[in-house]
């Protein structure tokens, strides 16, 4: 596999007056720009097109999309969805896997139960519950809310992924620079943060097990329910 490195850049302008009046701005801007690079990189790992940016899981042939249940209501999550997603996760990747969700999914998770006679058992263990973890848990794996997951009911709102099966290449770290010359006539300074990075999943297609008919993958999403 060949990975091309692209430059991810963030540019910010600040007037001399702003920098004089808010002394902390000189240190705040680089931190905020580094955070934005981190966000854009995470979004590219999941949703990237591969054109001038990393190839995301959503646009790679290795992604397995689990069908919704027959007659499933729009914008819902069902215990059967979770069980079937887990069954399609490559067994060797289960110990490294995490659930990435849009926060809109959380009310569905908190009320999800498995029927057992007249009672029900919770499927999801919220943070600080039985899991004793900073994250909620499904099938013993962390549930992490992220902004770059799609909204509830859309493909990509809940994802089961093993990110160790994603190859990320980078040249050094985030490079920070400041120039007073670009906007000199306007008494503005320009702050720039840059990272050279590329990436793509290590898999090009799902795996068909030796004994079995359902394909498996380190990247499993749920079909849209709309």
N, C-alpha and C positions, 0 to 999 in steps of 0.2 A: 504494500500500500504506500502511496506517495501522498504526503501532506504538504501543501503550500502554506507558508506563513503569510498572513496579512496583518496590516497595522490597524489596531483599534485605538482611536484617538478621541480625547475629550478636550475641548477648547473652552476657556472661560475668560471674560473680559471684566476688568475692575478699574474704575477711575482712580487717579491718584488721591482724590478727596476721600473716596470710600476707604482706601487702604490707610489713610491718615486718621480718619475718624473711627474706624473699627480696627483696632490694632490686631485683634485675633484673626482677622480675615486672611492674613498672610499664611497662617497655619491651617485655617479651616478649609480654604479652597482646595489645596492638594489632597486633603483627606476626603473631601466630598467627591472629588474627581476620581480618586482611586476606588471609592465605593461604587460610583457609576460604571466604571470599567468592569468591576466584579459582577455587577448586575447584568450588563450587556453580554459578558462572556457566558454567564449561566444561562441566559436566554438563548444564546446561539447554540450552546450544547444541546438544548432541548428543541429549539425551533429553527435553527440556522438553515439557510438554503444551500450553503456550500459555495455560493458565488460571492467572493470577496469577504467571506466569513466562514467559520467552521461549519461543517455539515452536521445538522442536528439529528437527533434520534427520530423526530417526527418525519423527516424526509429521507430516511434510510430504509433499504429493503429488508433489514433484519427485524423491523418492528412487527410484533404480533398484536393484532387488535381483536379483543374478545367480544363476541356478539352480546348484545343486550338480551334480556329475557323476553319471551313472547308476551306481548301485552303489557310490558313494563311502562309505567307512567312516565311522562316527560320529566326531566330534571330530577331524577331520583337515583339513589344507590340502593342495591339490594344485597343481602348476604350472599346470594348465588353469584353475583358479579364478582365479589371479592374471592370466593372460593375458586371460581373458574380462572380468574387472573392468576391466582397462586399456582394453579395446576399447570399453567402455561409458562411459568418461570423456570428456566433451565435449572435443574436440581443443583448443579455445582455453583450457581450464582445466588442461591437463596440466602446463604449466610452473609453475603455482602449487600443484599438488596435493601432498598428503602422505598417507601411509598411517598411520592411527591403529589401534593394535592393543592388545588385552589381552596382558599379559606371558605369559599361559599359551600364547600362540601361538608364542613364540620358539623352543622346541625343534623345532617343525614347520618353521619357516623355516630354521633352521640345517642341517637335513638334507635340504632340498628341492633336487632336481637334475633336469635335463632329460636324458633318455636319449640317448646318441649311441654306437651300437655297443655295445662292451663297457665303455665309460666313461660318464661323466656330467659335466655342467657345472653348477656351482652357480647357483641362481637368485637367492639372497639374498646380498648382500655385507655382512658384519657390520661394526660400528663398528671403525675402525682397520685394516680390510682394504683392498681395492682402492679403496674409496670415499674414504679419507682424510677422513672426516667423523665428527662426534660421534654421528651416527645411522647405523643400517643403511640400506641402499638397495635398493629394488625398482624396476626400470625407471627408474633414475636419480633416483628421488624418495625423500625421507627417510621412514624407518619410525620412528614415535614411539610408545612405550608410554604409555598413559594409563589411569587408574583407571576412567574412566567408559565404556570399551569393555566389551562383554559378555564373558562367559567363553567359552573355546574351544568351538566346536561350536554356539554360539548366534548368531542373526542379530545383527550388530553387533560381533562379535569382531574382525573386520578390516574397515576402512573406507577407501575412497579418496575424499578430499574436497578440494574447493577452497574454503577458508573465506573467500576474498575475495568469494565469491558469497553470503555470509551477511551480512545487514544488522543491525548491532548499534548501538543508540542508547543513550546514557547521558547523565545530567545531572551534570556534574562528576565528581569522583573519589570515593574511599571516604571518607565522613565519620565521624570518630571523636569520641566524647564519653564523659565519665565523670561519674557522679553518686554522691554520698554520701547522698542523701535517700531514694531508693527503698526501701532496706533499712536505714534509719538505726537502727531499734530492734535490729537484729541485728548492728550494727557491720560491715556489708558495704558494699563499693563495687560499683557496677554499671558495667561497660564495655560500650559499644555501638559497633558498626561498621555503617554503612548505605551502600548504593549504589542509586541509582535507575537502572534499566536495563530495556530491552526489546529484542526481536530476533526475526527470522525469516528464513528463506531468501529470496533475491530471486526464486527460481523457484517457481512453483506447480505445475508439471508437467514431466515430461521433454520433451526436444525430439526430434521426428522429423526426421532429416536430409532434405535435398532429394532426395538419391540414396541410398537405403538403407532397410532395414526395421527395424533395431534402434534403439530409442530411446537417447538419450545424456543425460547429466546431469552437473553438477559434484559430485554426491553418489551414490556407488556402494557398496553393501554386498553381502555374500555371504549366500546362503540358509543356514538352519540345517542342520547335519549332525548329526542326533541319532537 
